[in-house]
Amino acid sequence: MTSPGDNNASNQQVLRFDGEKEDLYPGWQKWADGRLWKLEQQGMDPKLLGNELMQMIVPNSVAWQVVQDLPNEIIRSEEGVTKIWELLNERFPVKTEEDKTSEELDKLM
C-alpha cells in the first residue's frame, strides 16, 4: 500500500492499494469505503465514485490487474463502485482465523 501525497480535491492523504500484501486489504477497504462515503455526503455525483475508487488502486499492480478490464462505462455508472468492490473482494477475500491457522500449518509441513 502506498500513499503518494495529497489529493487535490480534498487536500487529504490518499492511501493506494497495490495487492502485494493481501492482509492489508481489509483495512484499506474500510478506509476507502469511508472516503467514498464522505465524498458522497459532500455532494459528489455517485457516477464519479467509481473513478475515485480506481484512483485509490496503484496502476499496473496486482490489484490493478483485477479491475483493469472493467469498461469505463461501468466504472462511470452508479453501480461502478459496487462492481469494483465485487472484483476486489473476489480476488482478496477476508481470511478467517481458521484460514490463517491452516496456512501456517501448511507452511510447517
C-alpha positions in Angstrom: 0.0 0.0 0.0 1.4 3.4 -0.9 0.4 7.0 0.0 1.6 9.2 -2.9 0.6 12.5 -1.3 -2.3 14.9 -1.1 -5.5 14.6 -3.1 -6.1 17.9 -4.9 -9.9 17.6 -4.3 -9.9 17.4 -0.5 -6.2 18.0 0.3 -6.0 14.8 2.3 -3.6 11.9 2.0 -4.9 9.1 -0.2 -3.9 5.5 0.5 -3.4 3.4 -2.6 -3.7 -0.4 -2.6 -1.4 -2.5 -4.7 -2.4 -6.0 -3.6 1.2 -7.1 -2.8 0.3 -7.6 0.8 -3.1 -9.2 0.7 -3.6 -8.9 4.5 -3.7 -5.1 4.2 -6.8 -5.3 2.0 -9.5 -5.3 4.8 -8.0 -2.2 6.4 -7.6 -0.4 3.1 -11.1 -1.4 2.0 -12.6 0.1 5.2 -10.6 3.3 4.7 -11.5 3.6 1.0 -15.2 2.9 1.7 -15.2 5.6 4.4 -13.6 8.1 2.0 -16.1 7.3 -0.7 -19.0 7.7 1.7 -17.5 11.1 2.8 -17.2 12.3 -0.8 -20.8 11.2 -1.4 -22.0 13.1 1.7 -20.2 16.2 0.4 -22.3 16.0 -2.8 -20.1 14.1 -5.2 -22.2 12.5 -8.0 -22.4 8.8 -7.4 -21.3 8.2 -11.0 -17.9 9.7 -10.1 -17.2 7.4 -7.2 -16.0 4.5 -9.4 -13.3 6.7 -10.8 -12.4 7.8 -7.3 -12.0 4.2 -6.2 -9.9 3.3 -9.3 -7.6 6.2 -8.3 -7.0 4.5 -5.0 -5.5 1.5 -6.7 -1.9 1.5 -7.8 -1.7 1.3 -11.6 -0.1 -1.8 -13.1 -0.1 -3.5 -9.7 -1.6 -6.9 -8.7 -4.8 -5.1 -7.5 -4.9 -3.1 -10.8 -4.9 -6.3 -12.8 -8.1 -7.3 -11.1 -10.0 -4.3 -12.3 -8.2 -3.0 -15.4 -10.6 -4.7 -17.9 -13.7 -3.2 -16.3 -15.2 -0.9 -19.0 -15.2 2.8 -18.4 -19.0 2.8 -19.0 -19.4 0.6 -15.9 -16.8 2.4 -13.8 -18.5 5.7 -14.5 -22.0 4.5 -13.7 -23.9 4.4 -10.4 -23.0 0.7 -10.0 -19.3 1.3 -10.8 -18.2 1.2 -7.1 -20.2 -2.0 -6.5 -18.6 -3.7 -9.5 -15.1 -2.7 -8.5 -15.6 -3.9 -4.9 -17.1 -7.2 -6.2 -13.9 -7.9 -8.3 -11.5 -6.9 -5.5 -13.4 -8.9 -2.8 -13.3 -12.0 -5.0 -9.6 -11.7 -5.5 -8.7 -10.6 -1.9 -11.2 -12.5 0.3 -11.1 -11.7 4.0 -9.4 -14.6 5.7 -10.7 -16.1 9.0 -8.5 -17.0 11.9 -9.1 -20.7 10.8 -7.8 -19.9 7.3 -4.7 -18.2 8.8 -4.0 -21.1 11.1 -4.4 -23.6 8.3 -2.0 -21.6 6.1 0.6 -21.6 8.9 0.2 -25.4 9.4 0.7 -25.9 5.7 3.9 -23.9 5.8 5.2 -26.2 8.6 4.6 -29.4 6.5 
